[in-house]
Amino acid sequence: MTNYDGIRRRVTFKGFASEEGSVKEQTLAILGRSHPVKSLIVAMFLFGLLGIVPSVAYPQEQSDVATVPESALQSRPVAGVTTSTQNPLQIATLHWYSANLTTQFSTGTSPYGVAFDGASIWVANNGNNNVTKLRASDGAHLGSFPVGTNPIAVAFDGANVWVTNINSNNVTKLRASDGVVLGTFAVGTSPYGVAFDGASIWVANNGSNNVTKLRASDGTHLGTFPVGTNAAGVVFDGTNIWVANNGSATVTKLAVNGSILGTFGVGSQPTGITFDGTNIWVANFGSNNVTKLLASNGSKLGTFPAGKGPSGVAFDGANIWVADFNGATVTKLQASNGATLGTFAVGTAPAGVAFDGANIWVANFGGTTISKL
């Protein structure tokens, strides 16, 4: 890791991270430099770059396609889920599909974190201090709502949306139905990832190397628990909490009472983290790969290449999707064995990733768009 003096001032730099120095540049963009403080060991973040001047990501041009006779279309079997007795949240963990088209929708400036609430997509706009709500079915803009300073990550608790605000050291709780702010709650220093465990909200505090536990119903502070250096992504596996420690190349596994159950080595600068129902997947920004761990005991099951600067990561029911921050692409891996199934172009500097039960959504930090595949 690299020492940087000071934090929290908007900075600008030309372009995006090159192969060398990419972590340093991205870290500077996230935290900036301003108020004199002690040197803070910081790492690349998945969510929350502070005032970078973005290069707007333009929609992909579609190639010409041969006309298919209507009779041929009518004779084709219908693909995908056409009817279901499950609600959208259940489908989000069961359904998968073949990505073959990328569409982009406008968000705010420098979108980073993204989450699905069962009907809508929520995007944390780091450059605008707000979140955008889009209808998942067609990308229609349903509203933009103010939150704290430089929002990064988003999570849904079944009724409300929680947003971490990296430069105001708090989280904002909004009612998902209409975006009304229900509360703002203090957490640790430079809050980053956020997850819901069915009753509580867990926030990874990158600057204070710990996690904060809040009661989801009213935001009551339930505890602060130490983890590794520069806590980043956080995920719930149905029983325990997992935290990616960006500065110590490890993940920490905690029981819901905050006790540490284990610390496990992964790749360099782990950032994003997700659960596939059995295993934990960690996006290692610094080593351009993902690590697969058995959730029950932390055993390492494999390390697989995943583009340039893996950041956000999500599971679609069969596959793992990884945002390649330095490659303007997402990588699709088969969850069963880590095999690469494809690489798909998105916008500039893709960061957060979410699955809505039918499609993958990727926030393009380098512009003002989100890609839907």
C-alpha positions as CSV (number, residue, x, y, z in Angstrom):
1,M,0.0,0.0,0.0
2,T,1.1,3.6,-0.5
3,N,0.9,6.4,2.0
4,Y,-1.0,9.5,1.0
5,D,-1.0,12.8,2.9
6,G,-4.4,14.2,3.7
7,I,-7.9,13.3,2.3
8,R,-11.1,14.8,1.0
9,R,-10.6,17.4,-1.7
10,R,-11.7,17.2,-5.3
11,V,-8.9,16.4,-7.6
12,T,-8.7,16.0,-11.3
13,F,-6.4,14.0,-13.5
14,K,-6.4,13.3,-17.2
15,G,-7.8,10.1,-18.3
16,F,-8.1,7.0,-16.2
17,A,-5.7,4.6,-14.6
18,S,-2.9,3.2,-16.7
19,E,-1.4,-0.3,-16.0
20,E,1.1,1.2,-13.6
21,G,0.1,3.7,-11.0
22,S,-3.6,2.9,-11.5
23,V,-4.3,2.2,-7.8
24,K,-2.6,5.3,-6.7
25,E,-4.5,7.5,-9.2
26,Q,-7.8,5.9,-8.3
27,T,-7.2,6.2,-4.6
28,L,-6.4,9.9,-5.0
29,A,-9.6,10.3,-7.0
30,I,-11.6,8.6,-4.3
31,L,-10.3,10.5,-1.3
32,G,-8.6,13.5,-2.7
33,R,-6.3,15.7,-0.7
34,S,-7.3,18.5,1.6
35,H,-7.7,18.7,5.3
36,P,-4.2,18.1,6.8
37,V,-4.4,14.9,8.8
38,K,-2.0,12.1,9.5
39,S,-0.9,10.0,6.6
40,L,-3.7,7.6,6.0
41,I,-3.0,4.3,4.3
42,V,-5.6,4.1,1.7
43,A,-6.4,1.6,-1.1
44,M,-8.3,1.5,-4.3
45,F,-12.0,1.8,-3.6
46,L,-14.8,0.2,-5.5
47,F,-17.3,3.0,-4.7
48,G,-16.7,6.6,-4.3
49,L,-14.1,8.5,-6.3
50,L,-14.3,12.1,-5.4
51,G,-14.5,14.8,-8.1
52,I,-12.7,13.3,-11.0
53,V,-13.5,14.9,-14.3
54,P,-15.2,12.1,-16.2
55,S,-15.1,11.1,-19.8
56,V,-18.7,10.6,-20.8
57,A,-19.4,7.0,-21.7
58,Y,-21.3,6.8,-24.9
59,P,-23.7,4.0,-25.9
60,Q,-22.3,1.3,-28.1
61,E,-23.1,1.5,-31.7
62,Q,-25.1,-1.5,-32.8
63,S,-24.0,-3.3,-35.9
64,D,-26.3,-3.9,-38.8
65,V,-28.3,-7.2,-38.6
66,A,-29.8,-9.2,-41.3
67,T,-33.6,-9.1,-41.4
68,V,-35.2,-12.3,-40.1
69,P,-38.5,-13.4,-41.7
70,E,-41.5,-13.0,-39.4
71,S,-42.4,-16.7,-39.8
72,A,-39.0,-17.7,-38.6
73,L,-39.4,-15.5,-35.5
74,Q,-42.8,-17.0,-34.7
75,S,-41.5,-20.5,-34.9
76,R,-38.7,-19.9,-32.4
77,P,-39.2,-21.2,-28.9
78,V,-39.5,-18.5,-26.2
79,A,-36.3,-18.2,-24.2
80,G,-35.8,-17.3,-20.6
81,V,-38.3,-17.0,-17.7
82,T,-41.8,-16.2,-19.1
83,T,-43.9,-17.0,-16.0
84,S,-42.9,-17.5,-12.4
85,T,-44.5,-18.0,-9.0
86,Q,-41.4,-16.4,-7.4
87,N,-41.1,-12.7,-6.5
88,P,-38.3,-10.6,-8.1
89,L,-36.0,-11.0,-5.2
90,Q,-36.2,-14.8,-5.4
91,I,-35.7,-14.7,-9.2
92,A,-32.6,-12.5,-8.7
93,T,-30.8,-15.5,-7.1
94,L,-32.1,-18.1,-9.5
95,H,-32.3,-16.7,-13.0
96,W,-29.5,-16.4,-15.6
97,Y,-29.3,-15.5,-19.2
98,S,-26.9,-14.9,-22.1
99,A,-25.8,-11.3,-22.4
100,N,-25.8,-10.1,-26.0
101,L,-26.8,-6.5,-25.9
102,T,-25.6,-3.5,-23.9
103,T,-27.9,-0.5,-23.4
104,Q,-27.0,2.6,-21.4
105,F,-29.1,5.0,-19.3
106,S,-28.3,8.3,-17.8
107,T,-27.5,8.7,-14.2
108,G,-25.8,11.4,-12.2
109,T,-22.1,12.3,-12.3
110,S,-19.6,9.5,-11.6
111,P,-22.0,6.7,-10.7
112,Y,-20.4,4.0,-8.6
113,G,-22.5,1.8,-6.3
114,V,-25.6,0.0,-7.7
115,A,-28.4,-2.1,-6.1
116,F,-31.7,-3.7,-7.1
117,D,-34.8,-3.4,-4.8
118,G,-37.0,-5.9,-6.5
119,A,-38.4,-3.4,-9.1
120,S,-36.0,-0.6,-9.4
121,I,-32.2,0.1,-9.8
122,W,-30.6,2.5,-7.4
123,V,-27.3,4.2,-8.3
124,A,-25.0,6.2,-6.0
125,N,-23.8,9.2,-7.9
126,N,-20.5,10.1,-6.3
127,G,-20.1,13.4,-8.1
128,N,-23.6,14.7,-7.4
129,N,-24.2,13.7,-3.8
130,N,-27.4,11.9,-4.7
131,V,-28.9,8.6,-5.8
132,T,-30.8,7.9,-9.0
133,K,-33.7,5.5,-9.1
134,L,-34.4,3.8,-12.5
135,R,-37.2,1.4,-13.4
136,A,-35.4,-2.0,-14.0
137,S,-37.8,-3.0,-16.8
138,D,-37.0,-0.2,-19.2
139,G,-34.5,2.2,-17.5
140,A,-37.0,5.0,-17.0
141,H,-35.8,7.7,-14.6
142,L,-38.0,7.6,-11.5
143,G,-36.2,10.2,-9.4
144,S,-33.0,11.5,-7.9
145,F,-32.7,12.0,-4.2
146,P,-30.1,13.8,-2.1
147,V,-27.9,11.9,0.3
148,G,-24.5,12.6,2.0
149,T,-21.2,13.6,0.6
150,N,-19.8,11.5,-2.1
151,P,-22.0,8.4,-1.9
152,I,-20.4,5.1,-2.9
153,A,-22.3,2.0,-2.0
154,V,-26.0,1.0,-1.9
155,A,-27.9,-1.8,-0.3
156,F,-31.6,-2.7,0.0
157,D,-33.2,-4.1,3.2
158,G,-36.5,-5.2,1.8
159,A,-38.2,-1.8,2.2
160,N,-35.5,0.8,2.3
161,V,-32.3,1.8,0.6
162,W,-29.1,2.5,2.5
163,V,-26.3,4.6,1.0
164,T,-22.7,5.0,2.4
165,N,-21.3,8.5,2.1
166,I,-17.6,8.3,2.2
167,N,-16.8,11.9,2.9
168,S,-19.4,12.6,5.5
169,N,-18.8,9.5,7.6
170,N,-22.4,8.5,7.6
171,V,-25.1,6.4,5.9
172,T,-28.4,7.7,4.5
173,K,-31.6,5.6,4.8
174,L,-34.3,6.3,2.2
175,R,-37.7,4.7,1.7
176,A,-37.5,2.7,-1.5
177,S,-41.0,3.5,-2.6
178,D,-40.6,7.2,-2.9
179,G,-37.0,8.2,-2.0
180,V,-37.9,10.0,1.2
181,V,-35.0,10.3,3.6
182,L,-35.8,8.4,6.8
183,G,-32.6,9.1,8.6
184,T,-28.8,9.8,8.5
185,F,-26.6,7.8,10.8
186,A,-23.0,8.2,11.9
187,V,-20.6,5.3,11.2
188,G,-16.8,5.0,11.1
189,T,-14.3,6.9,9.0
190,S,-14.7,6.8,5.2
191,P,-17.6,4.3,5.0
192,Y,-17.4,2.1,1.9
193,G,-19.3,-1.2,1.4
194,V,-22.7,-1.9,2.9
195,A,-24.8,-5.0,3.3
196,F,-28.0,-6.2,5.0
197,D,-28.2,-9.4,7.0
198,G,-31.9,-9.7,7.4
199,A,-32.1,-7.5,10.5
200,S,-29.1,-5.2,10.6
201,I,-27.0,-3.1,8.2
202,W,-23.3,-3.6,8.1
203,V,-20.9,-0.8,6.9
204,A,-17.3,-1.4,6.1
205,N,-15.3,1.7,7.3
206,N,-12.2,2.0,5.1
207,G,-10.6,4.7,7.1
208,S,-11.0,3.2,10.5
209,N,-10.4,-0.5,9.6
210,N,-13.6,-1.7,11.2
211,V,-17.3,-2.4,10.5
212,T,-20.3,-0.7,12.0
213,K,-23.5,-2.6,12.7
214,L,-26.8,-0.7,12.7
215,R,-30.3,-1.9,13.4
216,A,-32.1,-1.7,10.1
217,S,-35.5,-0.7,11.6
218,D,-34.3,2.5,13.3
219,G,-30.5,3.0,12.7
220,T,-29.6,2.3,16.3
221,H,-25.8,1.6,16.6
222,L,-25.3,-2.0,17.7
223,G,-21.6,-2.2,17.6
224,T,-18.2,-1.5,15.9
225,F,-15.9,-4.4,15.2
226,P,-12.3,-4.5,14.0
227,V,-11.4,-6.2,10.7
228,G,-8.4,-5.9,8.4
229,T,-6.7,-2.8,6.9
230,N,-8.9,-0.6,4.7
231,A,-12.2,-2.4,4.8
232,A,-13.9,-2.3,1.4
233,G,-16.6,-4.6,0.2
234,V,-18.9,-6.4,2.5
235,V,-21.4,-9.3,2.0
236,F,-23.7,-11.5,4.0
237,D,-23.7,-15.2,3.3
238,G,-26.9,-16.1,5.0
239,T,-25.2,-16.8,8.3
240,N,-22.0,-14.7,8.5
241,I,-20.5,-11.4,7.3
242,W,-17.5,-11.2,5.0
243,V,-15.4,-8.1,4.6
244,A,-12.7,-7.5,1.9
245,N,-9.7,-5.8,3.4
246,N,-8.2,-3.8,0.6
247,G,-5.0,-2.9,2.4
248,S,-4.1,-6.3,3.8
249,A,-4.9,-8.7,0.9
250,T,-7.4,-10.7,3.1
251,V,-11.0,-11.2,3.9
252,T,-12.4,-11.3,7.4
253,K,-15.3,-13.6,8.3
254,L,-17.5,-12.4,11.3
255,A,-20.4,-13.9,13.1
256,V,-23.4,-11.6,13.3
257,N,-22.5,-10.8,16.9
258,G,-19.2,-9.3,15.5
259,S,-16.8,-12.0,16.7
260,I,-14.1,-12.9,14.1
261,L,-14.4,-16.4,12.8
262,G,-11.4,-16.3,10.5
263,T,-9.1,-14.2,8.2
264,F,-8.2,-15.6,4.8
265,G,-5.7,-14.6,2.2
266,V,-6.9,-13.6,-1.2
267,G,-5.3,-11.5,-4.0
268,S,-3.8,-8.0,-4.1
269,Q,-6.1,-5.2,-3.0
270,P,-9.4,-7.1,-2.7
271,T,-12.3,-4.7,-3.3
272,G,-15.7,-6.2,-4.4
273,I,-17.1,-9.3,-2.8
274,T,-20.2,-11.4,-3.4
275,F,-21.8,-14.7,-2.4
276,D,-23.1,-17.4,-4.8
277,G,-25.1,-19.5,-2.4
278,T,-22.1,-21.7,-1.4
279,N,-18.9,-19.7,-2.1
280,I,-17.5,-16.2,-1.6
281,W,-16.0,-14.5,-4.6
282,V,-13.5,-11.6,-4.1
283,A,-12.5,-9.2,-6.9
284,N,-8.7,-8.4,-6.5
285,F,-8.1,-5.0,-8.1
286,G,-4.3,-5.2,-7.7
287,S,-3.8,-8.7,-9.1
288,N,-6.4,-8.7,-11.9
289,N,-8.2,-11.8,-10.7
290,V,-10.9,-13.1,-8.5
291,T,-10.6,-15.5,-5.6
292,K,-13.2,-18.2,-4.8
293,L,-13.5,-19.3,-1.2
294,L,-15.7,-21.9,0.4
295,A,-18.1,-20.0,2.7
296,S,-18.3,-22.7,5.3
297,N,-14.6,-22.7,6.2
298,G,-12.8,-20.2,4.0
299,S,-10.9,-22.8,2.0
300,K,-9.5,-21.4,-1.2
301,L,-11.1,-23.1,-4.2
302,G,-9.4,-21.2,-7.0
303,T,-8.1,-17.9,-8.4
304,F,-9.2,-16.9,-11.9
305,P,-8.2,-14.1,-14.2
306,A,-10.8,-11.3,-14.5
307,G,-9.8,-8.3,-16.7
308,K,-7.9,-5.2,-15.7
309,G,-8.6,-3.8,-12.3
310,P,-11.5,-6.0,-11.0
311,S,-13.7,-3.9,-8.8
312,G,-17.4,-4.7,-8.5
313,V,-18.7,-8.3,-8.6
314,A,-22.1,-9.9,-8.7
315,F,-23.8,-13.3,-9.0
316,D,-26.6,-14.0,-11.4
317,G,-27.7,-17.5,-10.3
318,A,-25.1,-19.3,-12.4
319,N,-22.3,-16.9,-13.3
320,I,-20.1,-14.3,-11.7
321,W,-19.8,-10.9,-13.3
322,V,-16.8,-8.7,-12.6
323,A,-16.4,-5.0,-13.5
324,D,-13.0,-4.4,-15.1
325,F,-12.4,-0.8,-14.0
326,N,-9.3,-0.3,-16.2
327,G,-10.7,-2.2,-19.2
328,A,-14.1,-0.7,-19.8
329,T,-15.6,-4.2,-19.8
330,V,-17.2,-6.8,-17.6
331,T,-16.0,-10.3,-17.4
332,K,-18.5,-13.3,-17.1
333,L,-17.2,-16.3,-15.3
334,Q,-18.9,-19.7,-14.8
335,A,-19.5,-20.0,-11.0
336,S,-19.0,-23.7,-10.9
337,N,-15.5,-23.7,-12.2
338,G,-14.3,-20.1,-12.8
339,A,-14.1,-20.5,-16.6
340,T,-14.3,-17.3,-18.5
341,L,-17.5,-17.2,-20.6
342,G,-17.1,-13.8,-22.2
343,T,-16.0,-10.2,-21.9
344,F,-18.5,-7.5,-22.7
345,A,-17.9,-3.8,-23.4
346,V,-19.6,-1.2,-21.1
347,G,-18.8,2.4,-20.3
348,T,-15.7,4.0,-19.0
349,A,-14.3,2.9,-15.7
350,P,-17.0,0.4,-14.7
351,A,-17.4,0.0,-11.0
352,G,-20.5,-1.3,-9.2
353,V,-22.4,-4.3,-10.5
354,A,-25.9,-5.7,-9.7
355,F,-28.3,-8.3,-11.0
356,D,-32.0,-7.7,-11.3
357,G,-33.3,-11.2,-12.0
358,A,-32.9,-10.8,-15.7
359,N,-30.1,-8.4,-16.5
360,I,-26.8,-7.2,-15.3
361,W,-26.3,-3.5,-14.5
362,V,-22.9,-1.8,-14.4
363,A,-22.3,1.7,-13.1
364,N,-19.8,3.6,-15.3
365,F,-17.9,5.8,-13.0
366,G,-16.0,7.5,-15.9
367,G,-19.2,9.2,-17.2
368,T,-22.8,9.7,-16.4
369,T,-24.3,6.4,-17.4
370,I,-25.2,2.9,-16.3
371,S,-25.0,-0.1,-18.7
372,K,-27.7,-2.8,-18.8
373,L,-26.7,-6.1,-20.3
